[in-house]
Amino acid sequence: MLGVRVKEGESFESAIRRFKKQCEKSGLLSELRKREFYEKPSLKRKRQKISARKRALKKMGRVR
């Protein structure tokens, strides 16, 4: 679980900023968005295949 302790003399806003940065780095929010609704295994595989194809095309574009 993520957590931030407010340091001596640190403002609340900067502590919130550090917490948000930790959440972003850990991928917590993106994981929550993915798990918000149930995704059937077949749709999950389909989404993964599409993203793999996009990555491959992007990588081939860089090579050329």
N, CA, C, O and CB atoms as a CASP TS submission, in Angstrom:
PFRMAT TS
TARGET T0000
AUTHOR 0000-0000-0000
METHOD Language model
MODEL 1
PARENT N/A
ATOM      1  N   MET     1       0.840  -1.184   0.000  1.00  0.00           N
ATOM      2  CA  MET     1       0.000   0.000   0.000  1.00  0.00           C
ATOM      3  C   MET     1       0.880   1.241   0.000  1.00  0.00           C
ATOM      4  O   MET     1       1.896   1.300   0.693  1.00  0.00           O
ATOM      5  CB  MET     1      -0.953   0.001   1.214  1.00  0.00           C
ATOM      6  N   LEU     2       0.485   2.205  -0.769  1.00  0.00           N
ATOM      7  CA  LEU     2       1.249   3.445  -0.878  1.00  0.00           C
ATOM      8  C   LEU     2       0.932   4.361   0.296  1.00  0.00           C
ATOM      9  O   LEU     2      -0.176   4.360   0.833  1.00  0.00           O
ATOM     10  CB  LEU     2       0.949   4.157  -2.212  1.00  0.00           C
ATOM     11  N   GLY     3       1.922   5.130   0.672  1.00  0.00           N
ATOM     12  CA  GLY     3       1.720   6.086   1.752  1.00  0.00           C
ATOM     13  C   GLY     3       2.815   7.120   1.755  1.00  0.00           C
ATOM     14  O   GLY     3       3.932   6.866   1.306  1.00  0.00           O
ATOM     15  N   VAL     4       2.483   8.296   2.268  1.00  0.00           N
ATOM     16  CA  VAL     4       3.445   9.386   2.330  1.00  0.00           C
ATOM     17  C   VAL     4       3.352  10.004   3.716  1.00  0.00           C
ATOM     18  O   VAL     4       2.263  10.311   4.201  1.00  0.00           O
ATOM     19  CB  VAL     4       3.184  10.451   1.210  1.00  0.00           C
ATOM     20  N   ARG     5       4.486  10.180   4.335  1.00  0.00           N
ATOM     21  CA  ARG     5       4.521  10.881   5.614  1.00  0.00           C
ATOM     22  C   ARG     5       4.920  12.326   5.354  1.00  0.00           C
ATOM     23  O   ARG     5       5.865  12.606   4.617  1.00  0.00           O
ATOM     24  CB  ARG     5       5.509  10.196   6.615  1.00  0.00           C
ATOM     25  N   VAL     6       4.179  13.236   5.975  1.00  0.00           N
ATOM     26  CA  VAL     6       4.475  14.656   5.805  1.00  0.00           C
ATOM     27  C   VAL     6       5.723  14.971   6.610  1.00  0.00           C
ATOM     28  O   VAL     6       5.777  14.734   7.817  1.00  0.00           O
ATOM     29  CB  VAL     6       3.272  15.555   6.251  1.00  0.00           C
ATOM     30  N   LYS     7       6.735  15.512   5.921  1.00  0.00           N
ATOM     31  CA  LYS     7       8.002  15.825   6.570  1.00  0.00           C
ATOM     32  C   LYS     7       7.874  17.113   7.375  1.00  0.00           C
ATOM     33  O   LYS     7       6.934  17.887   7.193  1.00  0.00           O
ATOM     34  CB  LYS     7       9.132  15.949   5.528  1.00  0.00           C
ATOM     35  N   GLU     8       8.828  17.322   8.258  1.00  0.00           N
ATOM     36  CA  GLU     8       8.858  18.524   9.092  1.00  0.00           C
ATOM     37  C   GLU     8       8.961  19.755   8.197  1.00  0.00           C
ATOM     38  O   GLU     8       9.883  19.867   7.389  1.00  0.00           O
ATOM     39  CB  GLU     8      10.045  18.476  10.100  1.00  0.00           C
ATOM     40  N   GLY     9       8.023  20.667   8.341  1.00  0.00           N
ATOM     41  CA  GLY     9       8.036  21.911   7.578  1.00  0.00           C
ATOM     42  C   GLY     9       7.546  21.762   6.141  1.00  0.00           C
ATOM     43  O   GLY     9       7.627  22.714   5.365  1.00  0.00           O
ATOM     44  N   GLU    10       7.040  20.585   5.772  1.00  0.00           N
ATOM     45  CA  GLU    10       6.562  20.361   4.408  1.00  0.00           C
ATOM     46  C   GLU    10       5.087  20.721   4.320  1.00  0.00           C
ATOM     47  O   GLU    10       4.315  20.424   5.231  1.00  0.00           O
ATOM     48  CB  GLU    10       6.791  18.892   3.972  1.00  0.00           C
ATOM     49  N   SER    11       4.702  21.353   3.236  1.00  0.00           N
ATOM     50  CA  SER    11       3.296  21.722   3.074  1.00  0.00           C
ATOM     51  C   SER    11       2.482  20.491   2.674  1.00  0.00           C
ATOM     52  O   SER    11       3.010  19.511   2.150  1.00  0.00           O
ATOM     53  CB  SER    11       3.139  22.848   2.014  1.00  0.00           C
ATOM     54  N   PHE    12       1.203  20.578   2.937  1.00  0.00           N
ATOM     55  CA  PHE    12       0.295  19.486   2.609  1.00  0.00           C
ATOM     56  C   PHE    12       0.236  19.280   1.095  1.00  0.00           C
ATOM     57  O   PHE    12       0.150  18.146   0.624  1.00  0.00           O
ATOM     58  CB  PHE    12      -1.112  19.767   3.170  1.00  0.00           C
ATOM     59  N   GLU    13       0.281  20.372   0.339  1.00  0.00           N
ATOM     60  CA  GLU    13       0.203  20.290  -1.120  1.00  0.00           C
ATOM     61  C   GLU    13       1.388  19.511  -1.706  1.00  0.00           C
ATOM     62  O   GLU    13       1.221  18.716  -2.631  1.00  0.00           O
ATOM     63  CB  GLU    13       0.153  21.699  -1.724  1.00  0.00           C
ATOM     64  N   SER    14       2.577  19.746  -1.160  1.00  0.00           N
ATOM     65  CA  SER    14       3.738  19.019  -1.681  1.00  0.00           C
ATOM     66  C   SER    14       3.669  17.535  -1.308  1.00  0.00           C
ATOM     67  O   SER    14       4.136  16.684  -2.065  1.00  0.00           O
ATOM     68  CB  SER    14       5.045  19.640  -1.145  1.00  0.00           C
ATOM     69  N   ALA    15       3.092  17.223  -0.151  1.00  0.00           N
ATOM     70  CA  ALA    15       2.921  15.821   0.236  1.00  0.00           C
ATOM     71  C   ALA    15       1.927  15.137  -0.707  1.00  0.00           C
ATOM     72  O   ALA    15       2.132  13.993  -1.112  1.00  0.00           O
ATOM     73  CB  ALA    15       2.438  15.712   1.711  1.00  0.00           C
ATOM     74  N   ILE    16       0.858  15.842  -1.049  1.00  0.00           N
ATOM     75  CA  ILE    16      -0.127  15.302  -1.995  1.00  0.00           C
ATOM     76  C   ILE    16       0.535  15.078  -3.355  1.00  0.00           C
ATOM     77  O   ILE    16       0.283  14.068  -4.011  1.00  0.00           O
ATOM     78  CB  ILE    16      -1.349  16.261  -2.135  1.00  0.00           C
ATOM     79  N   ARG    17       1.379  16.018  -3.776  1.00  0.00           N
ATOM     80  CA  ARG    17       2.085  15.907  -5.049  1.00  0.00           C
ATOM     81  C   ARG    17       2.980  14.669  -5.053  1.00  0.00           C
ATOM     82  O   ARG    17       3.029  13.942  -6.044  1.00  0.00           O
ATOM     83  CB  ARG    17       2.921  17.176  -5.318  1.00  0.00           C
ATOM     84  N   ARG    18       3.694  14.426  -3.936  1.00  0.00           N
ATOM     85  CA  ARG    18       4.549  13.238  -3.839  1.00  0.00           C
ATOM     86  C   ARG    18       3.719  11.965  -3.904  1.00  0.00           C
ATOM     87  O   ARG    18       4.111  10.992  -4.547  1.00  0.00           O
ATOM     88  CB  ARG    18       5.366  13.266  -2.541  1.00  0.00           C
ATOM     89  N   PHE    19       2.561  11.977  -3.229  1.00  0.00           N
ATOM     90  CA  PHE    19       1.687  10.809  -3.228  1.00  0.00           C
ATOM     91  C   PHE    19       1.176  10.518  -4.637  1.00  0.00           C
ATOM     92  O   PHE    19       1.161   9.366  -5.069  1.00  0.00           O
ATOM     93  CB  PHE    19       0.507  11.021  -2.265  1.00  0.00           C
ATOM     94  N   LYS    20       0.761  11.554  -5.346  1.00  0.00           N
ATOM     95  CA  LYS    20       0.264  11.367  -6.710  1.00  0.00           C
ATOM     96  C   LYS    20       1.361  10.813  -7.614  1.00  0.00           C
ATOM     97  O   LYS    20       1.099   9.975  -8.476  1.00  0.00           O
ATOM     98  CB  LYS    20      -0.269  12.694  -7.275  1.00  0.00           C
ATOM     99  N   LYS    21       2.584  11.283  -7.413  1.00  0.00           N
ATOM    100  CA  LYS    21       3.711  10.805  -8.215  1.00  0.00           C
ATOM    101  C   LYS    21       3.967   9.326  -7.931  1.00  0.00           C
ATOM    102  O   LYS    21       4.255   8.559  -8.849  1.00  0.00           O
ATOM    103  CB  LYS    21       4.984  11.640  -7.925  1.00  0.00           C
ATOM    104  N   GLN    22       3.862   8.922  -6.659  1.00  0.00           N
ATOM    105  CA  GLN    22       4.047   7.512  -6.305  1.00  0.00           C
ATOM    106  C   GLN    22       2.968   6.651  -6.953  1.00  0.00           C
ATOM    107  O   GLN    22       3.253   5.569  -7.464  1.00  0.00           O
ATOM    108  CB  GLN    22       4.027   7.330  -4.775  1.00  0.00           C
ATOM    109  N   CYS    23       1.722   7.139  -6.927  1.00  0.00           N
ATOM    110  CA  CYS    23       0.620   6.397  -7.544  1.00  0.00           C
ATOM    111  C   CYS    23       0.863   6.231  -9.039  1.00  0.00           C
ATOM    112  O   CYS    23       0.634   5.155  -9.592  1.00  0.00           O
ATOM    113  CB  CYS    23      -0.724   7.112  -7.298  1.00  0.00           C
ATOM    114  N   GLU    24       1.323   7.289  -9.691  1.00  0.00           N
ATOM    115  CA  GLU    24       1.591   7.243 -11.124  1.00  0.00           C
ATOM    116  C   GLU    24       2.701   6.244 -11.438  1.00  0.00           C
ATOM    117  O   GLU    24       2.584   5.468 -12.387  1.00  0.00           O
ATOM    118  CB  GLU    24       1.969   8.633 -11.641  1.00  0.00           C
ATOM    119  N   LYS    25       3.775   6.257 -10.652  1.00  0.00           N
ATOM    120  CA  LYS    25       4.902   5.346 -10.886  1.00  0.00           C
ATOM    121  C   LYS    25       4.504   3.887 -10.679  1.00  0.00           C
ATOM    122  O   LYS    25       4.946   3.012 -11.423  1.00  0.00           O
ATOM    123  CB  LYS    25       6.066   5.700  -9.961  1.00  0.00           C
ATOM    124  N   SER    26       3.681   3.623  -9.683  1.00  0.00           N
ATOM    125  CA  SER    26       3.319   2.242  -9.384  1.00  0.00           C
ATOM    126  C   SER    26       2.276   1.689 -10.352  1.00  0.00           C
ATOM    127  O   SER    26       2.093   0.475 -10.430  1.00  0.00           O
ATOM    128  CB  SER    26       2.802   2.141  -7.967  1.00  0.00           C
ATOM    129  N   GLY    27       1.590   2.566 -11.091  1.00  0.00           N
ATOM    130  CA  GLY    27       0.572   2.108 -12.032  1.00  0.00           C
ATOM    131  C   GLY    27      -0.722   1.733 -11.353  1.00  0.00           C
ATOM    132  O   GLY    27      -1.523   0.987 -11.916  1.00  0.00           O
ATOM    133  N   LEU    28      -0.942   2.232 -10.160  1.00  0.00           N
ATOM    134  CA  LEU    28      -2.123   1.883  -9.383  1.00  0.00           C
ATOM    135  C   LEU    28      -3.403   2.343 -10.071  1.00  0.00           C
ATOM    136  O   LEU    28      -4.356   1.569 -10.175  1.00  0.00           O
ATOM    137  CB  LEU    28      -2.034   2.488  -7.993  1.00  0.00           C
ATOM    138  N   LEU    29      -3.443   3.577 -10.538  1.00  0.00           N
ATOM    139  CA  LEU    29      -4.663   4.106 -11.141  1.00  0.00           C
ATOM    140  C   LEU    29      -4.999   3.401 -12.449  1.00  0.00           C
ATOM    141  O   LEU    29      -6.168   3.120 -12.714  1.00  0.00           O
ATOM    142  CB  LEU    29      -4.523   5.600 -11.381  1.00  0.00           C
ATOM    143  N   SER    30      -4.001   3.114 -13.264  1.00  0.00           N
ATOM    144  CA  SER    30      -4.278   2.413 -14.522  1.00  0.00           C
ATOM    145  C   SER    30      -4.792   1.002 -14.238  1.00  0.00           C
ATOM    146  O   SER    30      -5.663   0.497 -14.947  1.00  0.00           O
ATOM    147  CB  SER    30      -3.008   2.356 -15.409  1.00  0.00           C
ATOM    148  N   GLU    31      -4.255   0.379 -13.214  1.00  0.00           N
ATOM    149  CA  GLU    31      -4.720  -0.960 -12.831  1.00  0.00           C
ATOM    150  C   GLU    31      -6.167  -0.907 -12.345  1.00  0.00           C
ATOM    151  O   GLU    31      -6.963  -1.788 -12.669  1.00  0.00           O
ATOM    152  CB  GLU    31      -3.810  -1.558 -11.734  1.00  0.00           C
ATOM    153  N   LEU    32      -6.508   0.112 -11.576  1.00  0.00           N
ATOM    154  CA  LEU    32      -7.884   0.258 -11.103  1.00  0.00           C
ATOM    155  C   LEU    32      -8.841   0.483 -12.264  1.00  0.00           C
ATOM    156  O   LEU    32      -9.940  -0.072 -12.278  1.00  0.00           O
ATOM    157  CB  LEU    32      -7.988   1.414 -10.109  1.00  0.00           C
ATOM    158  N   ARG    33      -8.436   1.288 -13.232  1.00  0.00           N
ATOM    159  CA  ARG    33      -9.293   1.537 -14.395  1.00  0.00           C
ATOM    160  C   ARG    33      -9.501   0.256 -15.192  1.00  0.00           C
ATOM    161  O   ARG    33     -10.595   0.012 -15.701  1.00  0.00           O
ATOM    162  CB  ARG    33      -8.683   2.629 -15.294  1.00  0.00           C
ATOM    163  N   LYS    34      -8.453  -0.568 -15.304  1.00  0.00           N
ATOM    164  CA  LYS    34      -8.591  -1.829 -16.034  1.00  0.00           C
ATOM    165  C   LYS    34      -9.548  -2.771 -15.317  1.00  0.00           C
ATOM    166  O   LYS    34     -10.310  -3.496 -15.958  1.00  0.00           O
ATOM    167  CB  LYS    34      -7.224  -2.500 -16.210  1.00  0.00           C
ATOM    168  N   ARG    35      -9.509  -2.761 -13.996  1.00  0.00           N
ATOM    169  CA  ARG    35     -10.314  -3.707 -13.222  1.00  0.00           C
ATOM    170  C   ARG    35     -11.671  -3.153 -12.803  1.00  0.00           C
ATOM    171  O   ARG    35     -12.395  -3.794 -12.041  1.00  0.00           O
ATOM    172  CB  ARG    35      -9.555  -4.128 -12.001  1.00  0.00           C
ATOM    173  N   GLU    36     -12.017  -1.974 -13.292  1.00  0.00           N
ATOM    174  CA  GLU    36     -13.283  -1.356 -12.891  1.00  0.00           C
ATOM    175  C   GLU    36     -14.472  -2.226 -13.300  1.00  0.00           C
ATOM    176  O   GLU    36     -15.435  -2.363 -12.546  1.00  0.00           O
ATOM    177  CB  GLU    36     -13.415   0.044 -13.513  1.00  0.00           C
ATOM    178  N   PHE    37     -14.396  -2.817 -14.508  1.00  0.00           N
ATOM    179  CA  PHE    37     -15.457  -3.675 -15.002  1.00  0.00           C
ATOM    180  C   PHE    37     -14.847  -5.014 -15.391  1.00  0.00           C
ATOM    181  O   PHE    37     -13.675  -5.092 -15.761  1.00  0.00           O
ATOM    182  CB  PHE    37     -16.200  -3.022 -16.204  1.00  0.00           C
ATOM    183  N   TYR    38     -15.654  -6.063 -15.304  1.00  0.00           N
ATOM    184  CA  TYR    38     -15.167  -7.388 -15.680  1.00  0.00           C
ATOM    185  C   TYR    38     -14.955  -7.434 -17.184  1.00  0.00           C
ATOM    186  O   TYR    38     -15.788  -6.956 -17.955  1.00  0.00           O
ATOM    187  CB  TYR    38     -16.157  -8.496 -15.230  1.00  0.00           C
ATOM    188  N   GLU    39     -13.849  -8.004 -17.589  1.00  0.00           N
ATOM    189  CA  GLU    39     -13.541  -8.163 -19.007  1.00  0.00           C
ATOM    190  C   GLU    39     -13.432  -9.653 -19.302  1.00  0.00           C
ATOM    191  O   GLU    39     -12.642 -10.369 -18.687  1.00  0.00           O
ATOM    192  CB  GLU    39     -12.220  -7.412 -19.395  1.00  0.00           C
ATOM    193  N   LYS    40     -14.240 -10.102 -20.250  1.00  0.00           N
ATOM    194  CA  LYS    40     -14.214 -11.516 -20.596  1.00  0.00           C
ATOM    195  C   LYS    40     -12.831 -11.897 -21.106  1.00  0.00           C
ATOM    196  O   LYS    40     -12.162 -11.096 -21.759  1.00  0.00           O
ATOM    197  CB  LYS    40     -15.291 -11.842 -21.650  1.00  0.00           C
ATOM    198  N   PRO    41     -12.402 -13.129 -20.806  1.00  0.00           N
ATOM    199  CA  PRO    41     -11.068 -13.557 -21.234  1.00  0.00           C
ATOM    200  C   PRO    41     -10.846 -13.440 -22.742  1.00  0.00           C
ATOM    201  O   PRO    41      -9.746 -13.105 -23.181  1.00  0.00           O
ATOM    202  CB  PRO    41     -10.837 -14.980 -20.809  1.00  0.00           C
ATOM    203  N   SER    42     -11.882 -13.714 -23.536  1.00  0.00           N
ATOM    204  CA  SER    42     -11.719 -13.615 -24.992  1.00  0.00           C
ATOM    205  C   SER    42     -11.484 -12.170 -25.415  1.00  0.00           C
ATOM    206  O   SER    42     -10.674 -11.917 -26.307  1.00  0.00           O
ATOM    207  CB  SER    42     -12.956 -14.181 -25.713  1.00  0.00           C
ATOM    208  N   LEU    43     -12.177 -11.219 -24.791  1.00  0.00           N
ATOM    209  CA  LEU    43     -11.985  -9.802 -25.114  1.00  0.00           C
ATOM    210  C   LEU    43     -10.629  -9.310 -24.632  1.00  0.00           C
ATOM    211  O   LEU    43     -10.009  -8.444 -25.250  1.00  0.00           O
ATOM    212  CB  LEU    43     -13.100  -8.954 -24.491  1.00  0.00           C
ATOM    213  N   LYS    44     -10.178  -9.880 -23.516  1.00  0.00           N
ATOM    214  CA  LYS    44      -8.863  -9.512 -22.987  1.00  0.00           C
ATOM    215  C   LYS    44      -7.765  -9.948 -23.956  1.00  0.00           C
ATOM    216  O   LYS    44      -6.845  -9.183 -24.245  1.00  0.00           O
ATOM    217  CB  LYS    44      -8.636 -10.148 -21.594  1.00  0.00           C
ATOM    218  N   ARG    45      -7.870 -11.191 -24.457  1.00  0.00           N
ATOM    219  CA  ARG    45      -6.897 -11.690 -25.429  1.00  0.00           C
ATOM    220  C   ARG    45      -6.924 -10.857 -26.709  1.00  0.00           C
ATOM    221  O   ARG    45      -5.881 -10.549 -27.286  1.00  0.00           O
ATOM    222  CB  ARG    45      -7.174 -13.166 -25.754  1.00  0.00           C
ATOM    223  N   LYS    46      -8.125 -10.500 -27.141  1.00  0.00           N
ATOM    224  CA  LYS    46      -8.261  -9.698 -28.355  1.00  0.00           C
ATOM    225  C   LYS    46      -7.593  -8.336 -28.175  1.00  0.00           C
ATOM    226  O   LYS    46      -6.892  -7.864 -29.070  1.00  0.00           O
ATOM    227  CB  LYS    46      -9.749  -9.520 -28.722  1.00  0.00           C
ATOM    228  N   ARG    47      -7.806  -7.708 -27.026  1.00  0.00           N
ATOM    229  CA  ARG    47      -7.205  -6.405 -26.744  1.00  0.00           C
ATOM    230  C   ARG    47      -5.682  -6.522 -26.702  1.00  0.00           C
ATOM    231  O   ARG    47      -4.978  -5.648 -27.209  1.00  0.00           O
ATOM    232  CB  ARG    47      -7.739  -5.837 -25.409  1.00  0.00           C
ATOM    233  N   GLN    48      -5.175  -7.591 -26.103  1.00  0.00           N
ATOM    234  CA  GLN    48      -3.732  -7.799 -26.024  1.00  0.00           C
ATOM    235  C   GLN    48      -3.124  -8.025 -27.403  1.00  0.00           C
ATOM    236  O   GLN    48      -2.031  -7.533 -27.684  1.00  0.00           O
ATOM    237  CB  GLN    48      -3.417  -8.982 -25.116  1.00  0.00           C
ATOM    238  N   LYS    49      -3.827  -8.773 -28.278  1.00  0.00           N
ATOM    239  CA  LYS    49      -3.328  -8.996 -29.635  1.00  0.00           C
ATOM    240  C   LYS    49      -3.263  -7.685 -30.408  1.00  0.00           C
ATOM    241  O   LYS    49      -2.296  -7.428 -31.126  1.00  0.00           O
ATOM    242  CB  LYS    49      -4.217 -10.006 -30.377  1.00  0.00           C
ATOM    243  N   ILE    50      -4.287  -6.861 -30.260  1.00  0.00           N
ATOM    244  CA  ILE    50      -4.311  -5.573 -30.960  1.00  0.00           C
ATOM    245  C   ILE    50      -3.176  -4.685 -30.479  1.00  0.00           C
ATOM    246  O   ILE    50      -2.506  -4.040 -31.284  1.00  0.00           O
ATOM    247  CB  ILE    50      -5.661  -4.866 -30.755  1.00  0.00           C
ATOM    248  N   SER    51      -2.956  -4.648 -29.168  1.00  0.00           N
ATOM    249  CA  SER    51      -1.876  -3.802 -28.648  1.00  0.00           C
ATOM    250  C   SER    51      -0.507  -4.343 -29.069  1.00  0.00           C
ATOM    251  O   SER    51       0.412  -3.563 -29.319  1.00  0.00           O
ATOM    252  CB  SER    51      -1.958  -3.710 -27.109  1.00  0.00           C
ATOM    253  N   ALA    52      -0.364  -5.659 -29.150  1.00  0.00           N
ATOM    254  CA  ALA    52       0.901  -6.242 -29.603  1.00  0.00           C
ATOM    255  C   ALA    52       1.152  -5.889 -31.064  1.00  0.00           C
ATOM    256  O   ALA    52       2.282  -5.586 -31.446  1.00  0.00           O
ATOM    257  CB  ALA    52       0.896  -7.775 -29.415  1.00  0.00           C
ATOM    258  N   ARG    53       0.114  -5.926 -31.871  1.00  0.00           N
ATOM    259  CA  ARG    53       0.247  -5.573 -33.282  1.00  0.00           C
ATOM    260  C   ARG    53       0.642  -4.105 -33.426  1.00  0.00           C
ATOM    261  O   ARG    53       1.488  -3.767 -34.254  1.00  0.00           O
ATOM    262  CB  ARG    53      -1.068  -5.853 -34.038  1.00  0.00           C
ATOM    263  N   LYS    54       0.028  -3.229 -32.618  1.00  0.00           N
ATOM    264  CA  LYS    54       0.365  -1.802 -32.663  1.00  0.00           C
ATOM    265  C   LYS    54       1.817  -1.575 -32.257  1.00  0.00           C
ATOM    266  O   LYS    54       2.518  -0.774 -32.874  1.00  0.00           O
ATOM    267  CB  LYS    54      -0.573  -0.996 -31.745  1.00  0.00           C
ATOM    268  N   ARG    55       2.271  -2.281 -31.214  1.00  0.00           N
ATOM    269  CA  ARG    55       3.667  -2.151 -30.783  1.00  0.00           C
ATOM    270  C   ARG    55       4.623  -2.602 -31.882  1.00  0.00           C
ATOM    271  O   ARG    55       5.641  -1.957 -32.134  1.00  0.00           O
ATOM    272  CB  ARG    55       3.913  -2.969 -29.505  1.00  0.00           C
ATOM    273  N   ALA    56       4.285  -3.721 -32.537  1.00  0.00           N
ATOM    274  CA  ALA    56       5.144  -4.250 -33.598  1.00  0.00           C
ATOM    275  C   ALA    56       5.219  -3.271 -34.765  1.00  0.00           C
ATOM    276  O   ALA    56       6.298  -3.032 -35.306  1.00  0.00           O
ATOM    277  CB  ALA    56       4.627  -5.616 -34.084  1.00  0.00           C
ATOM    278  N   LEU    57       4.075  -2.704 -35.154  1.00  0.00           N
ATOM    279  CA  LEU    57       4.070  -1.740 -36.253  1.00  0.00           C
ATOM    280  C   LEU    57       4.858  -0.491 -35.886  1.00  0.00           C
ATOM    281  O   LEU    57       5.571   0.069 -36.719  1.00  0.00           O
ATOM    282  CB  LEU    57       2.636  -1.365 -36.629  1.00  0.00           C
ATOM    283  N   LYS    58       4.731  -0.065 -34.657  1.00  0.00           N
ATOM    284  CA  LYS    58       5.462   1.115 -34.195  1.00  0.00           C
ATOM    285  C   LYS    58       6.966   0.838 -34.219  1.00  0.00           C
ATOM    286  O   LYS    58       7.757   1.692 -34.618  1.00  0.00           O
ATOM    287  CB  LYS    58       5.006   1.520 -32.769  1.00  0.00           C
ATOM    288  N   LYS    59       7.349  -0.366 -33.786  1.00  0.00           N
ATOM    289  CA  LYS    59       8.764  -0.739 -33.765  1.00  0.00           C
ATOM    290  C   LYS    59       9.317  -0.843 -35.184  1.00  0.00           C
ATOM    291  O   LYS    59      10.447  -0.427 -35.437  1.00  0.00           O
ATOM    292  CB  LYS    59       8.960  -2.071 -33.020  1.00  0.00           C
ATOM    293  N   MET    60       8.538  -1.390 -36.104  1.00  0.00           N
ATOM    294  CA  MET    60       8.973  -1.489 -37.496  1.00  0.00           C
ATOM    295  C   MET    60       9.116  -0.103 -38.115  1.00  0.00           C
ATOM    296  O   MET    60       9.998   0.115 -38.945  1.00  0.00           O
ATOM    297  CB  MET    60       7.983  -2.336 -38.312  1.00  0.00           C
ATOM    298  N   GLY    61       8.280   0.810 -37.730  1.00  0.00           N
ATOM    299  CA  GLY    61       8.361   2.175 -38.234  1.00  0.00           C
ATOM    300  C   GLY    61       9.643   2.846 -37.808  1.00  0.00           C
ATOM    301  O   GLY    61      10.201   3.647 -38.558  1.00  0.00           O
ATOM    302  N   ARG    62      10.122   2.536 -36.616  1.00  0.00           N
ATOM    303  CA  ARG    62      11.375   3.106 -36.114  1.00  0.00           C
ATOM    304  C   ARG    62      12.574   2.541 -36.860  1.00  0.00           C
ATOM    305  O   ARG    62      13.555   3.251 -37.083  1.00  0.00           O
ATOM    306  CB  ARG    62      11.520   2.838 -34.615  1.00  0.00           C
ATOM    307  N   VAL    63      12.507   1.270 -37.248  1.00  0.00           N
ATOM    308  CA  VAL    63      13.629   0.592 -37.882  1.00  0.00           C
ATOM    309  C   VAL    63      13.869   1.149 -39.285  1.00  0.00           C
ATOM    310  O   VAL    63      15.015   1.298 -39.709  1.00  0.00           O
ATOM    311  CB  VAL    63      13.376  -0.923 -37.943  1.00  0.00           C
ATOM    312  N   ARG    64      12.809   1.451 -39.991  1.00  0.00           N
ATOM    313  CA  ARG    64      12.931   1.923 -41.381  1.00  0.00           C
ATOM    314  C   ARG    64      13.683   3.189 -41.493  1.00  0.00           C
ATOM    315  O   ARG    64      13.865   3.704 -42.596  1.00  0.00           O
ATOM    316  CB  ARG    64      11.598   2.108 -41.993  1.00  0.00           C
TER
END
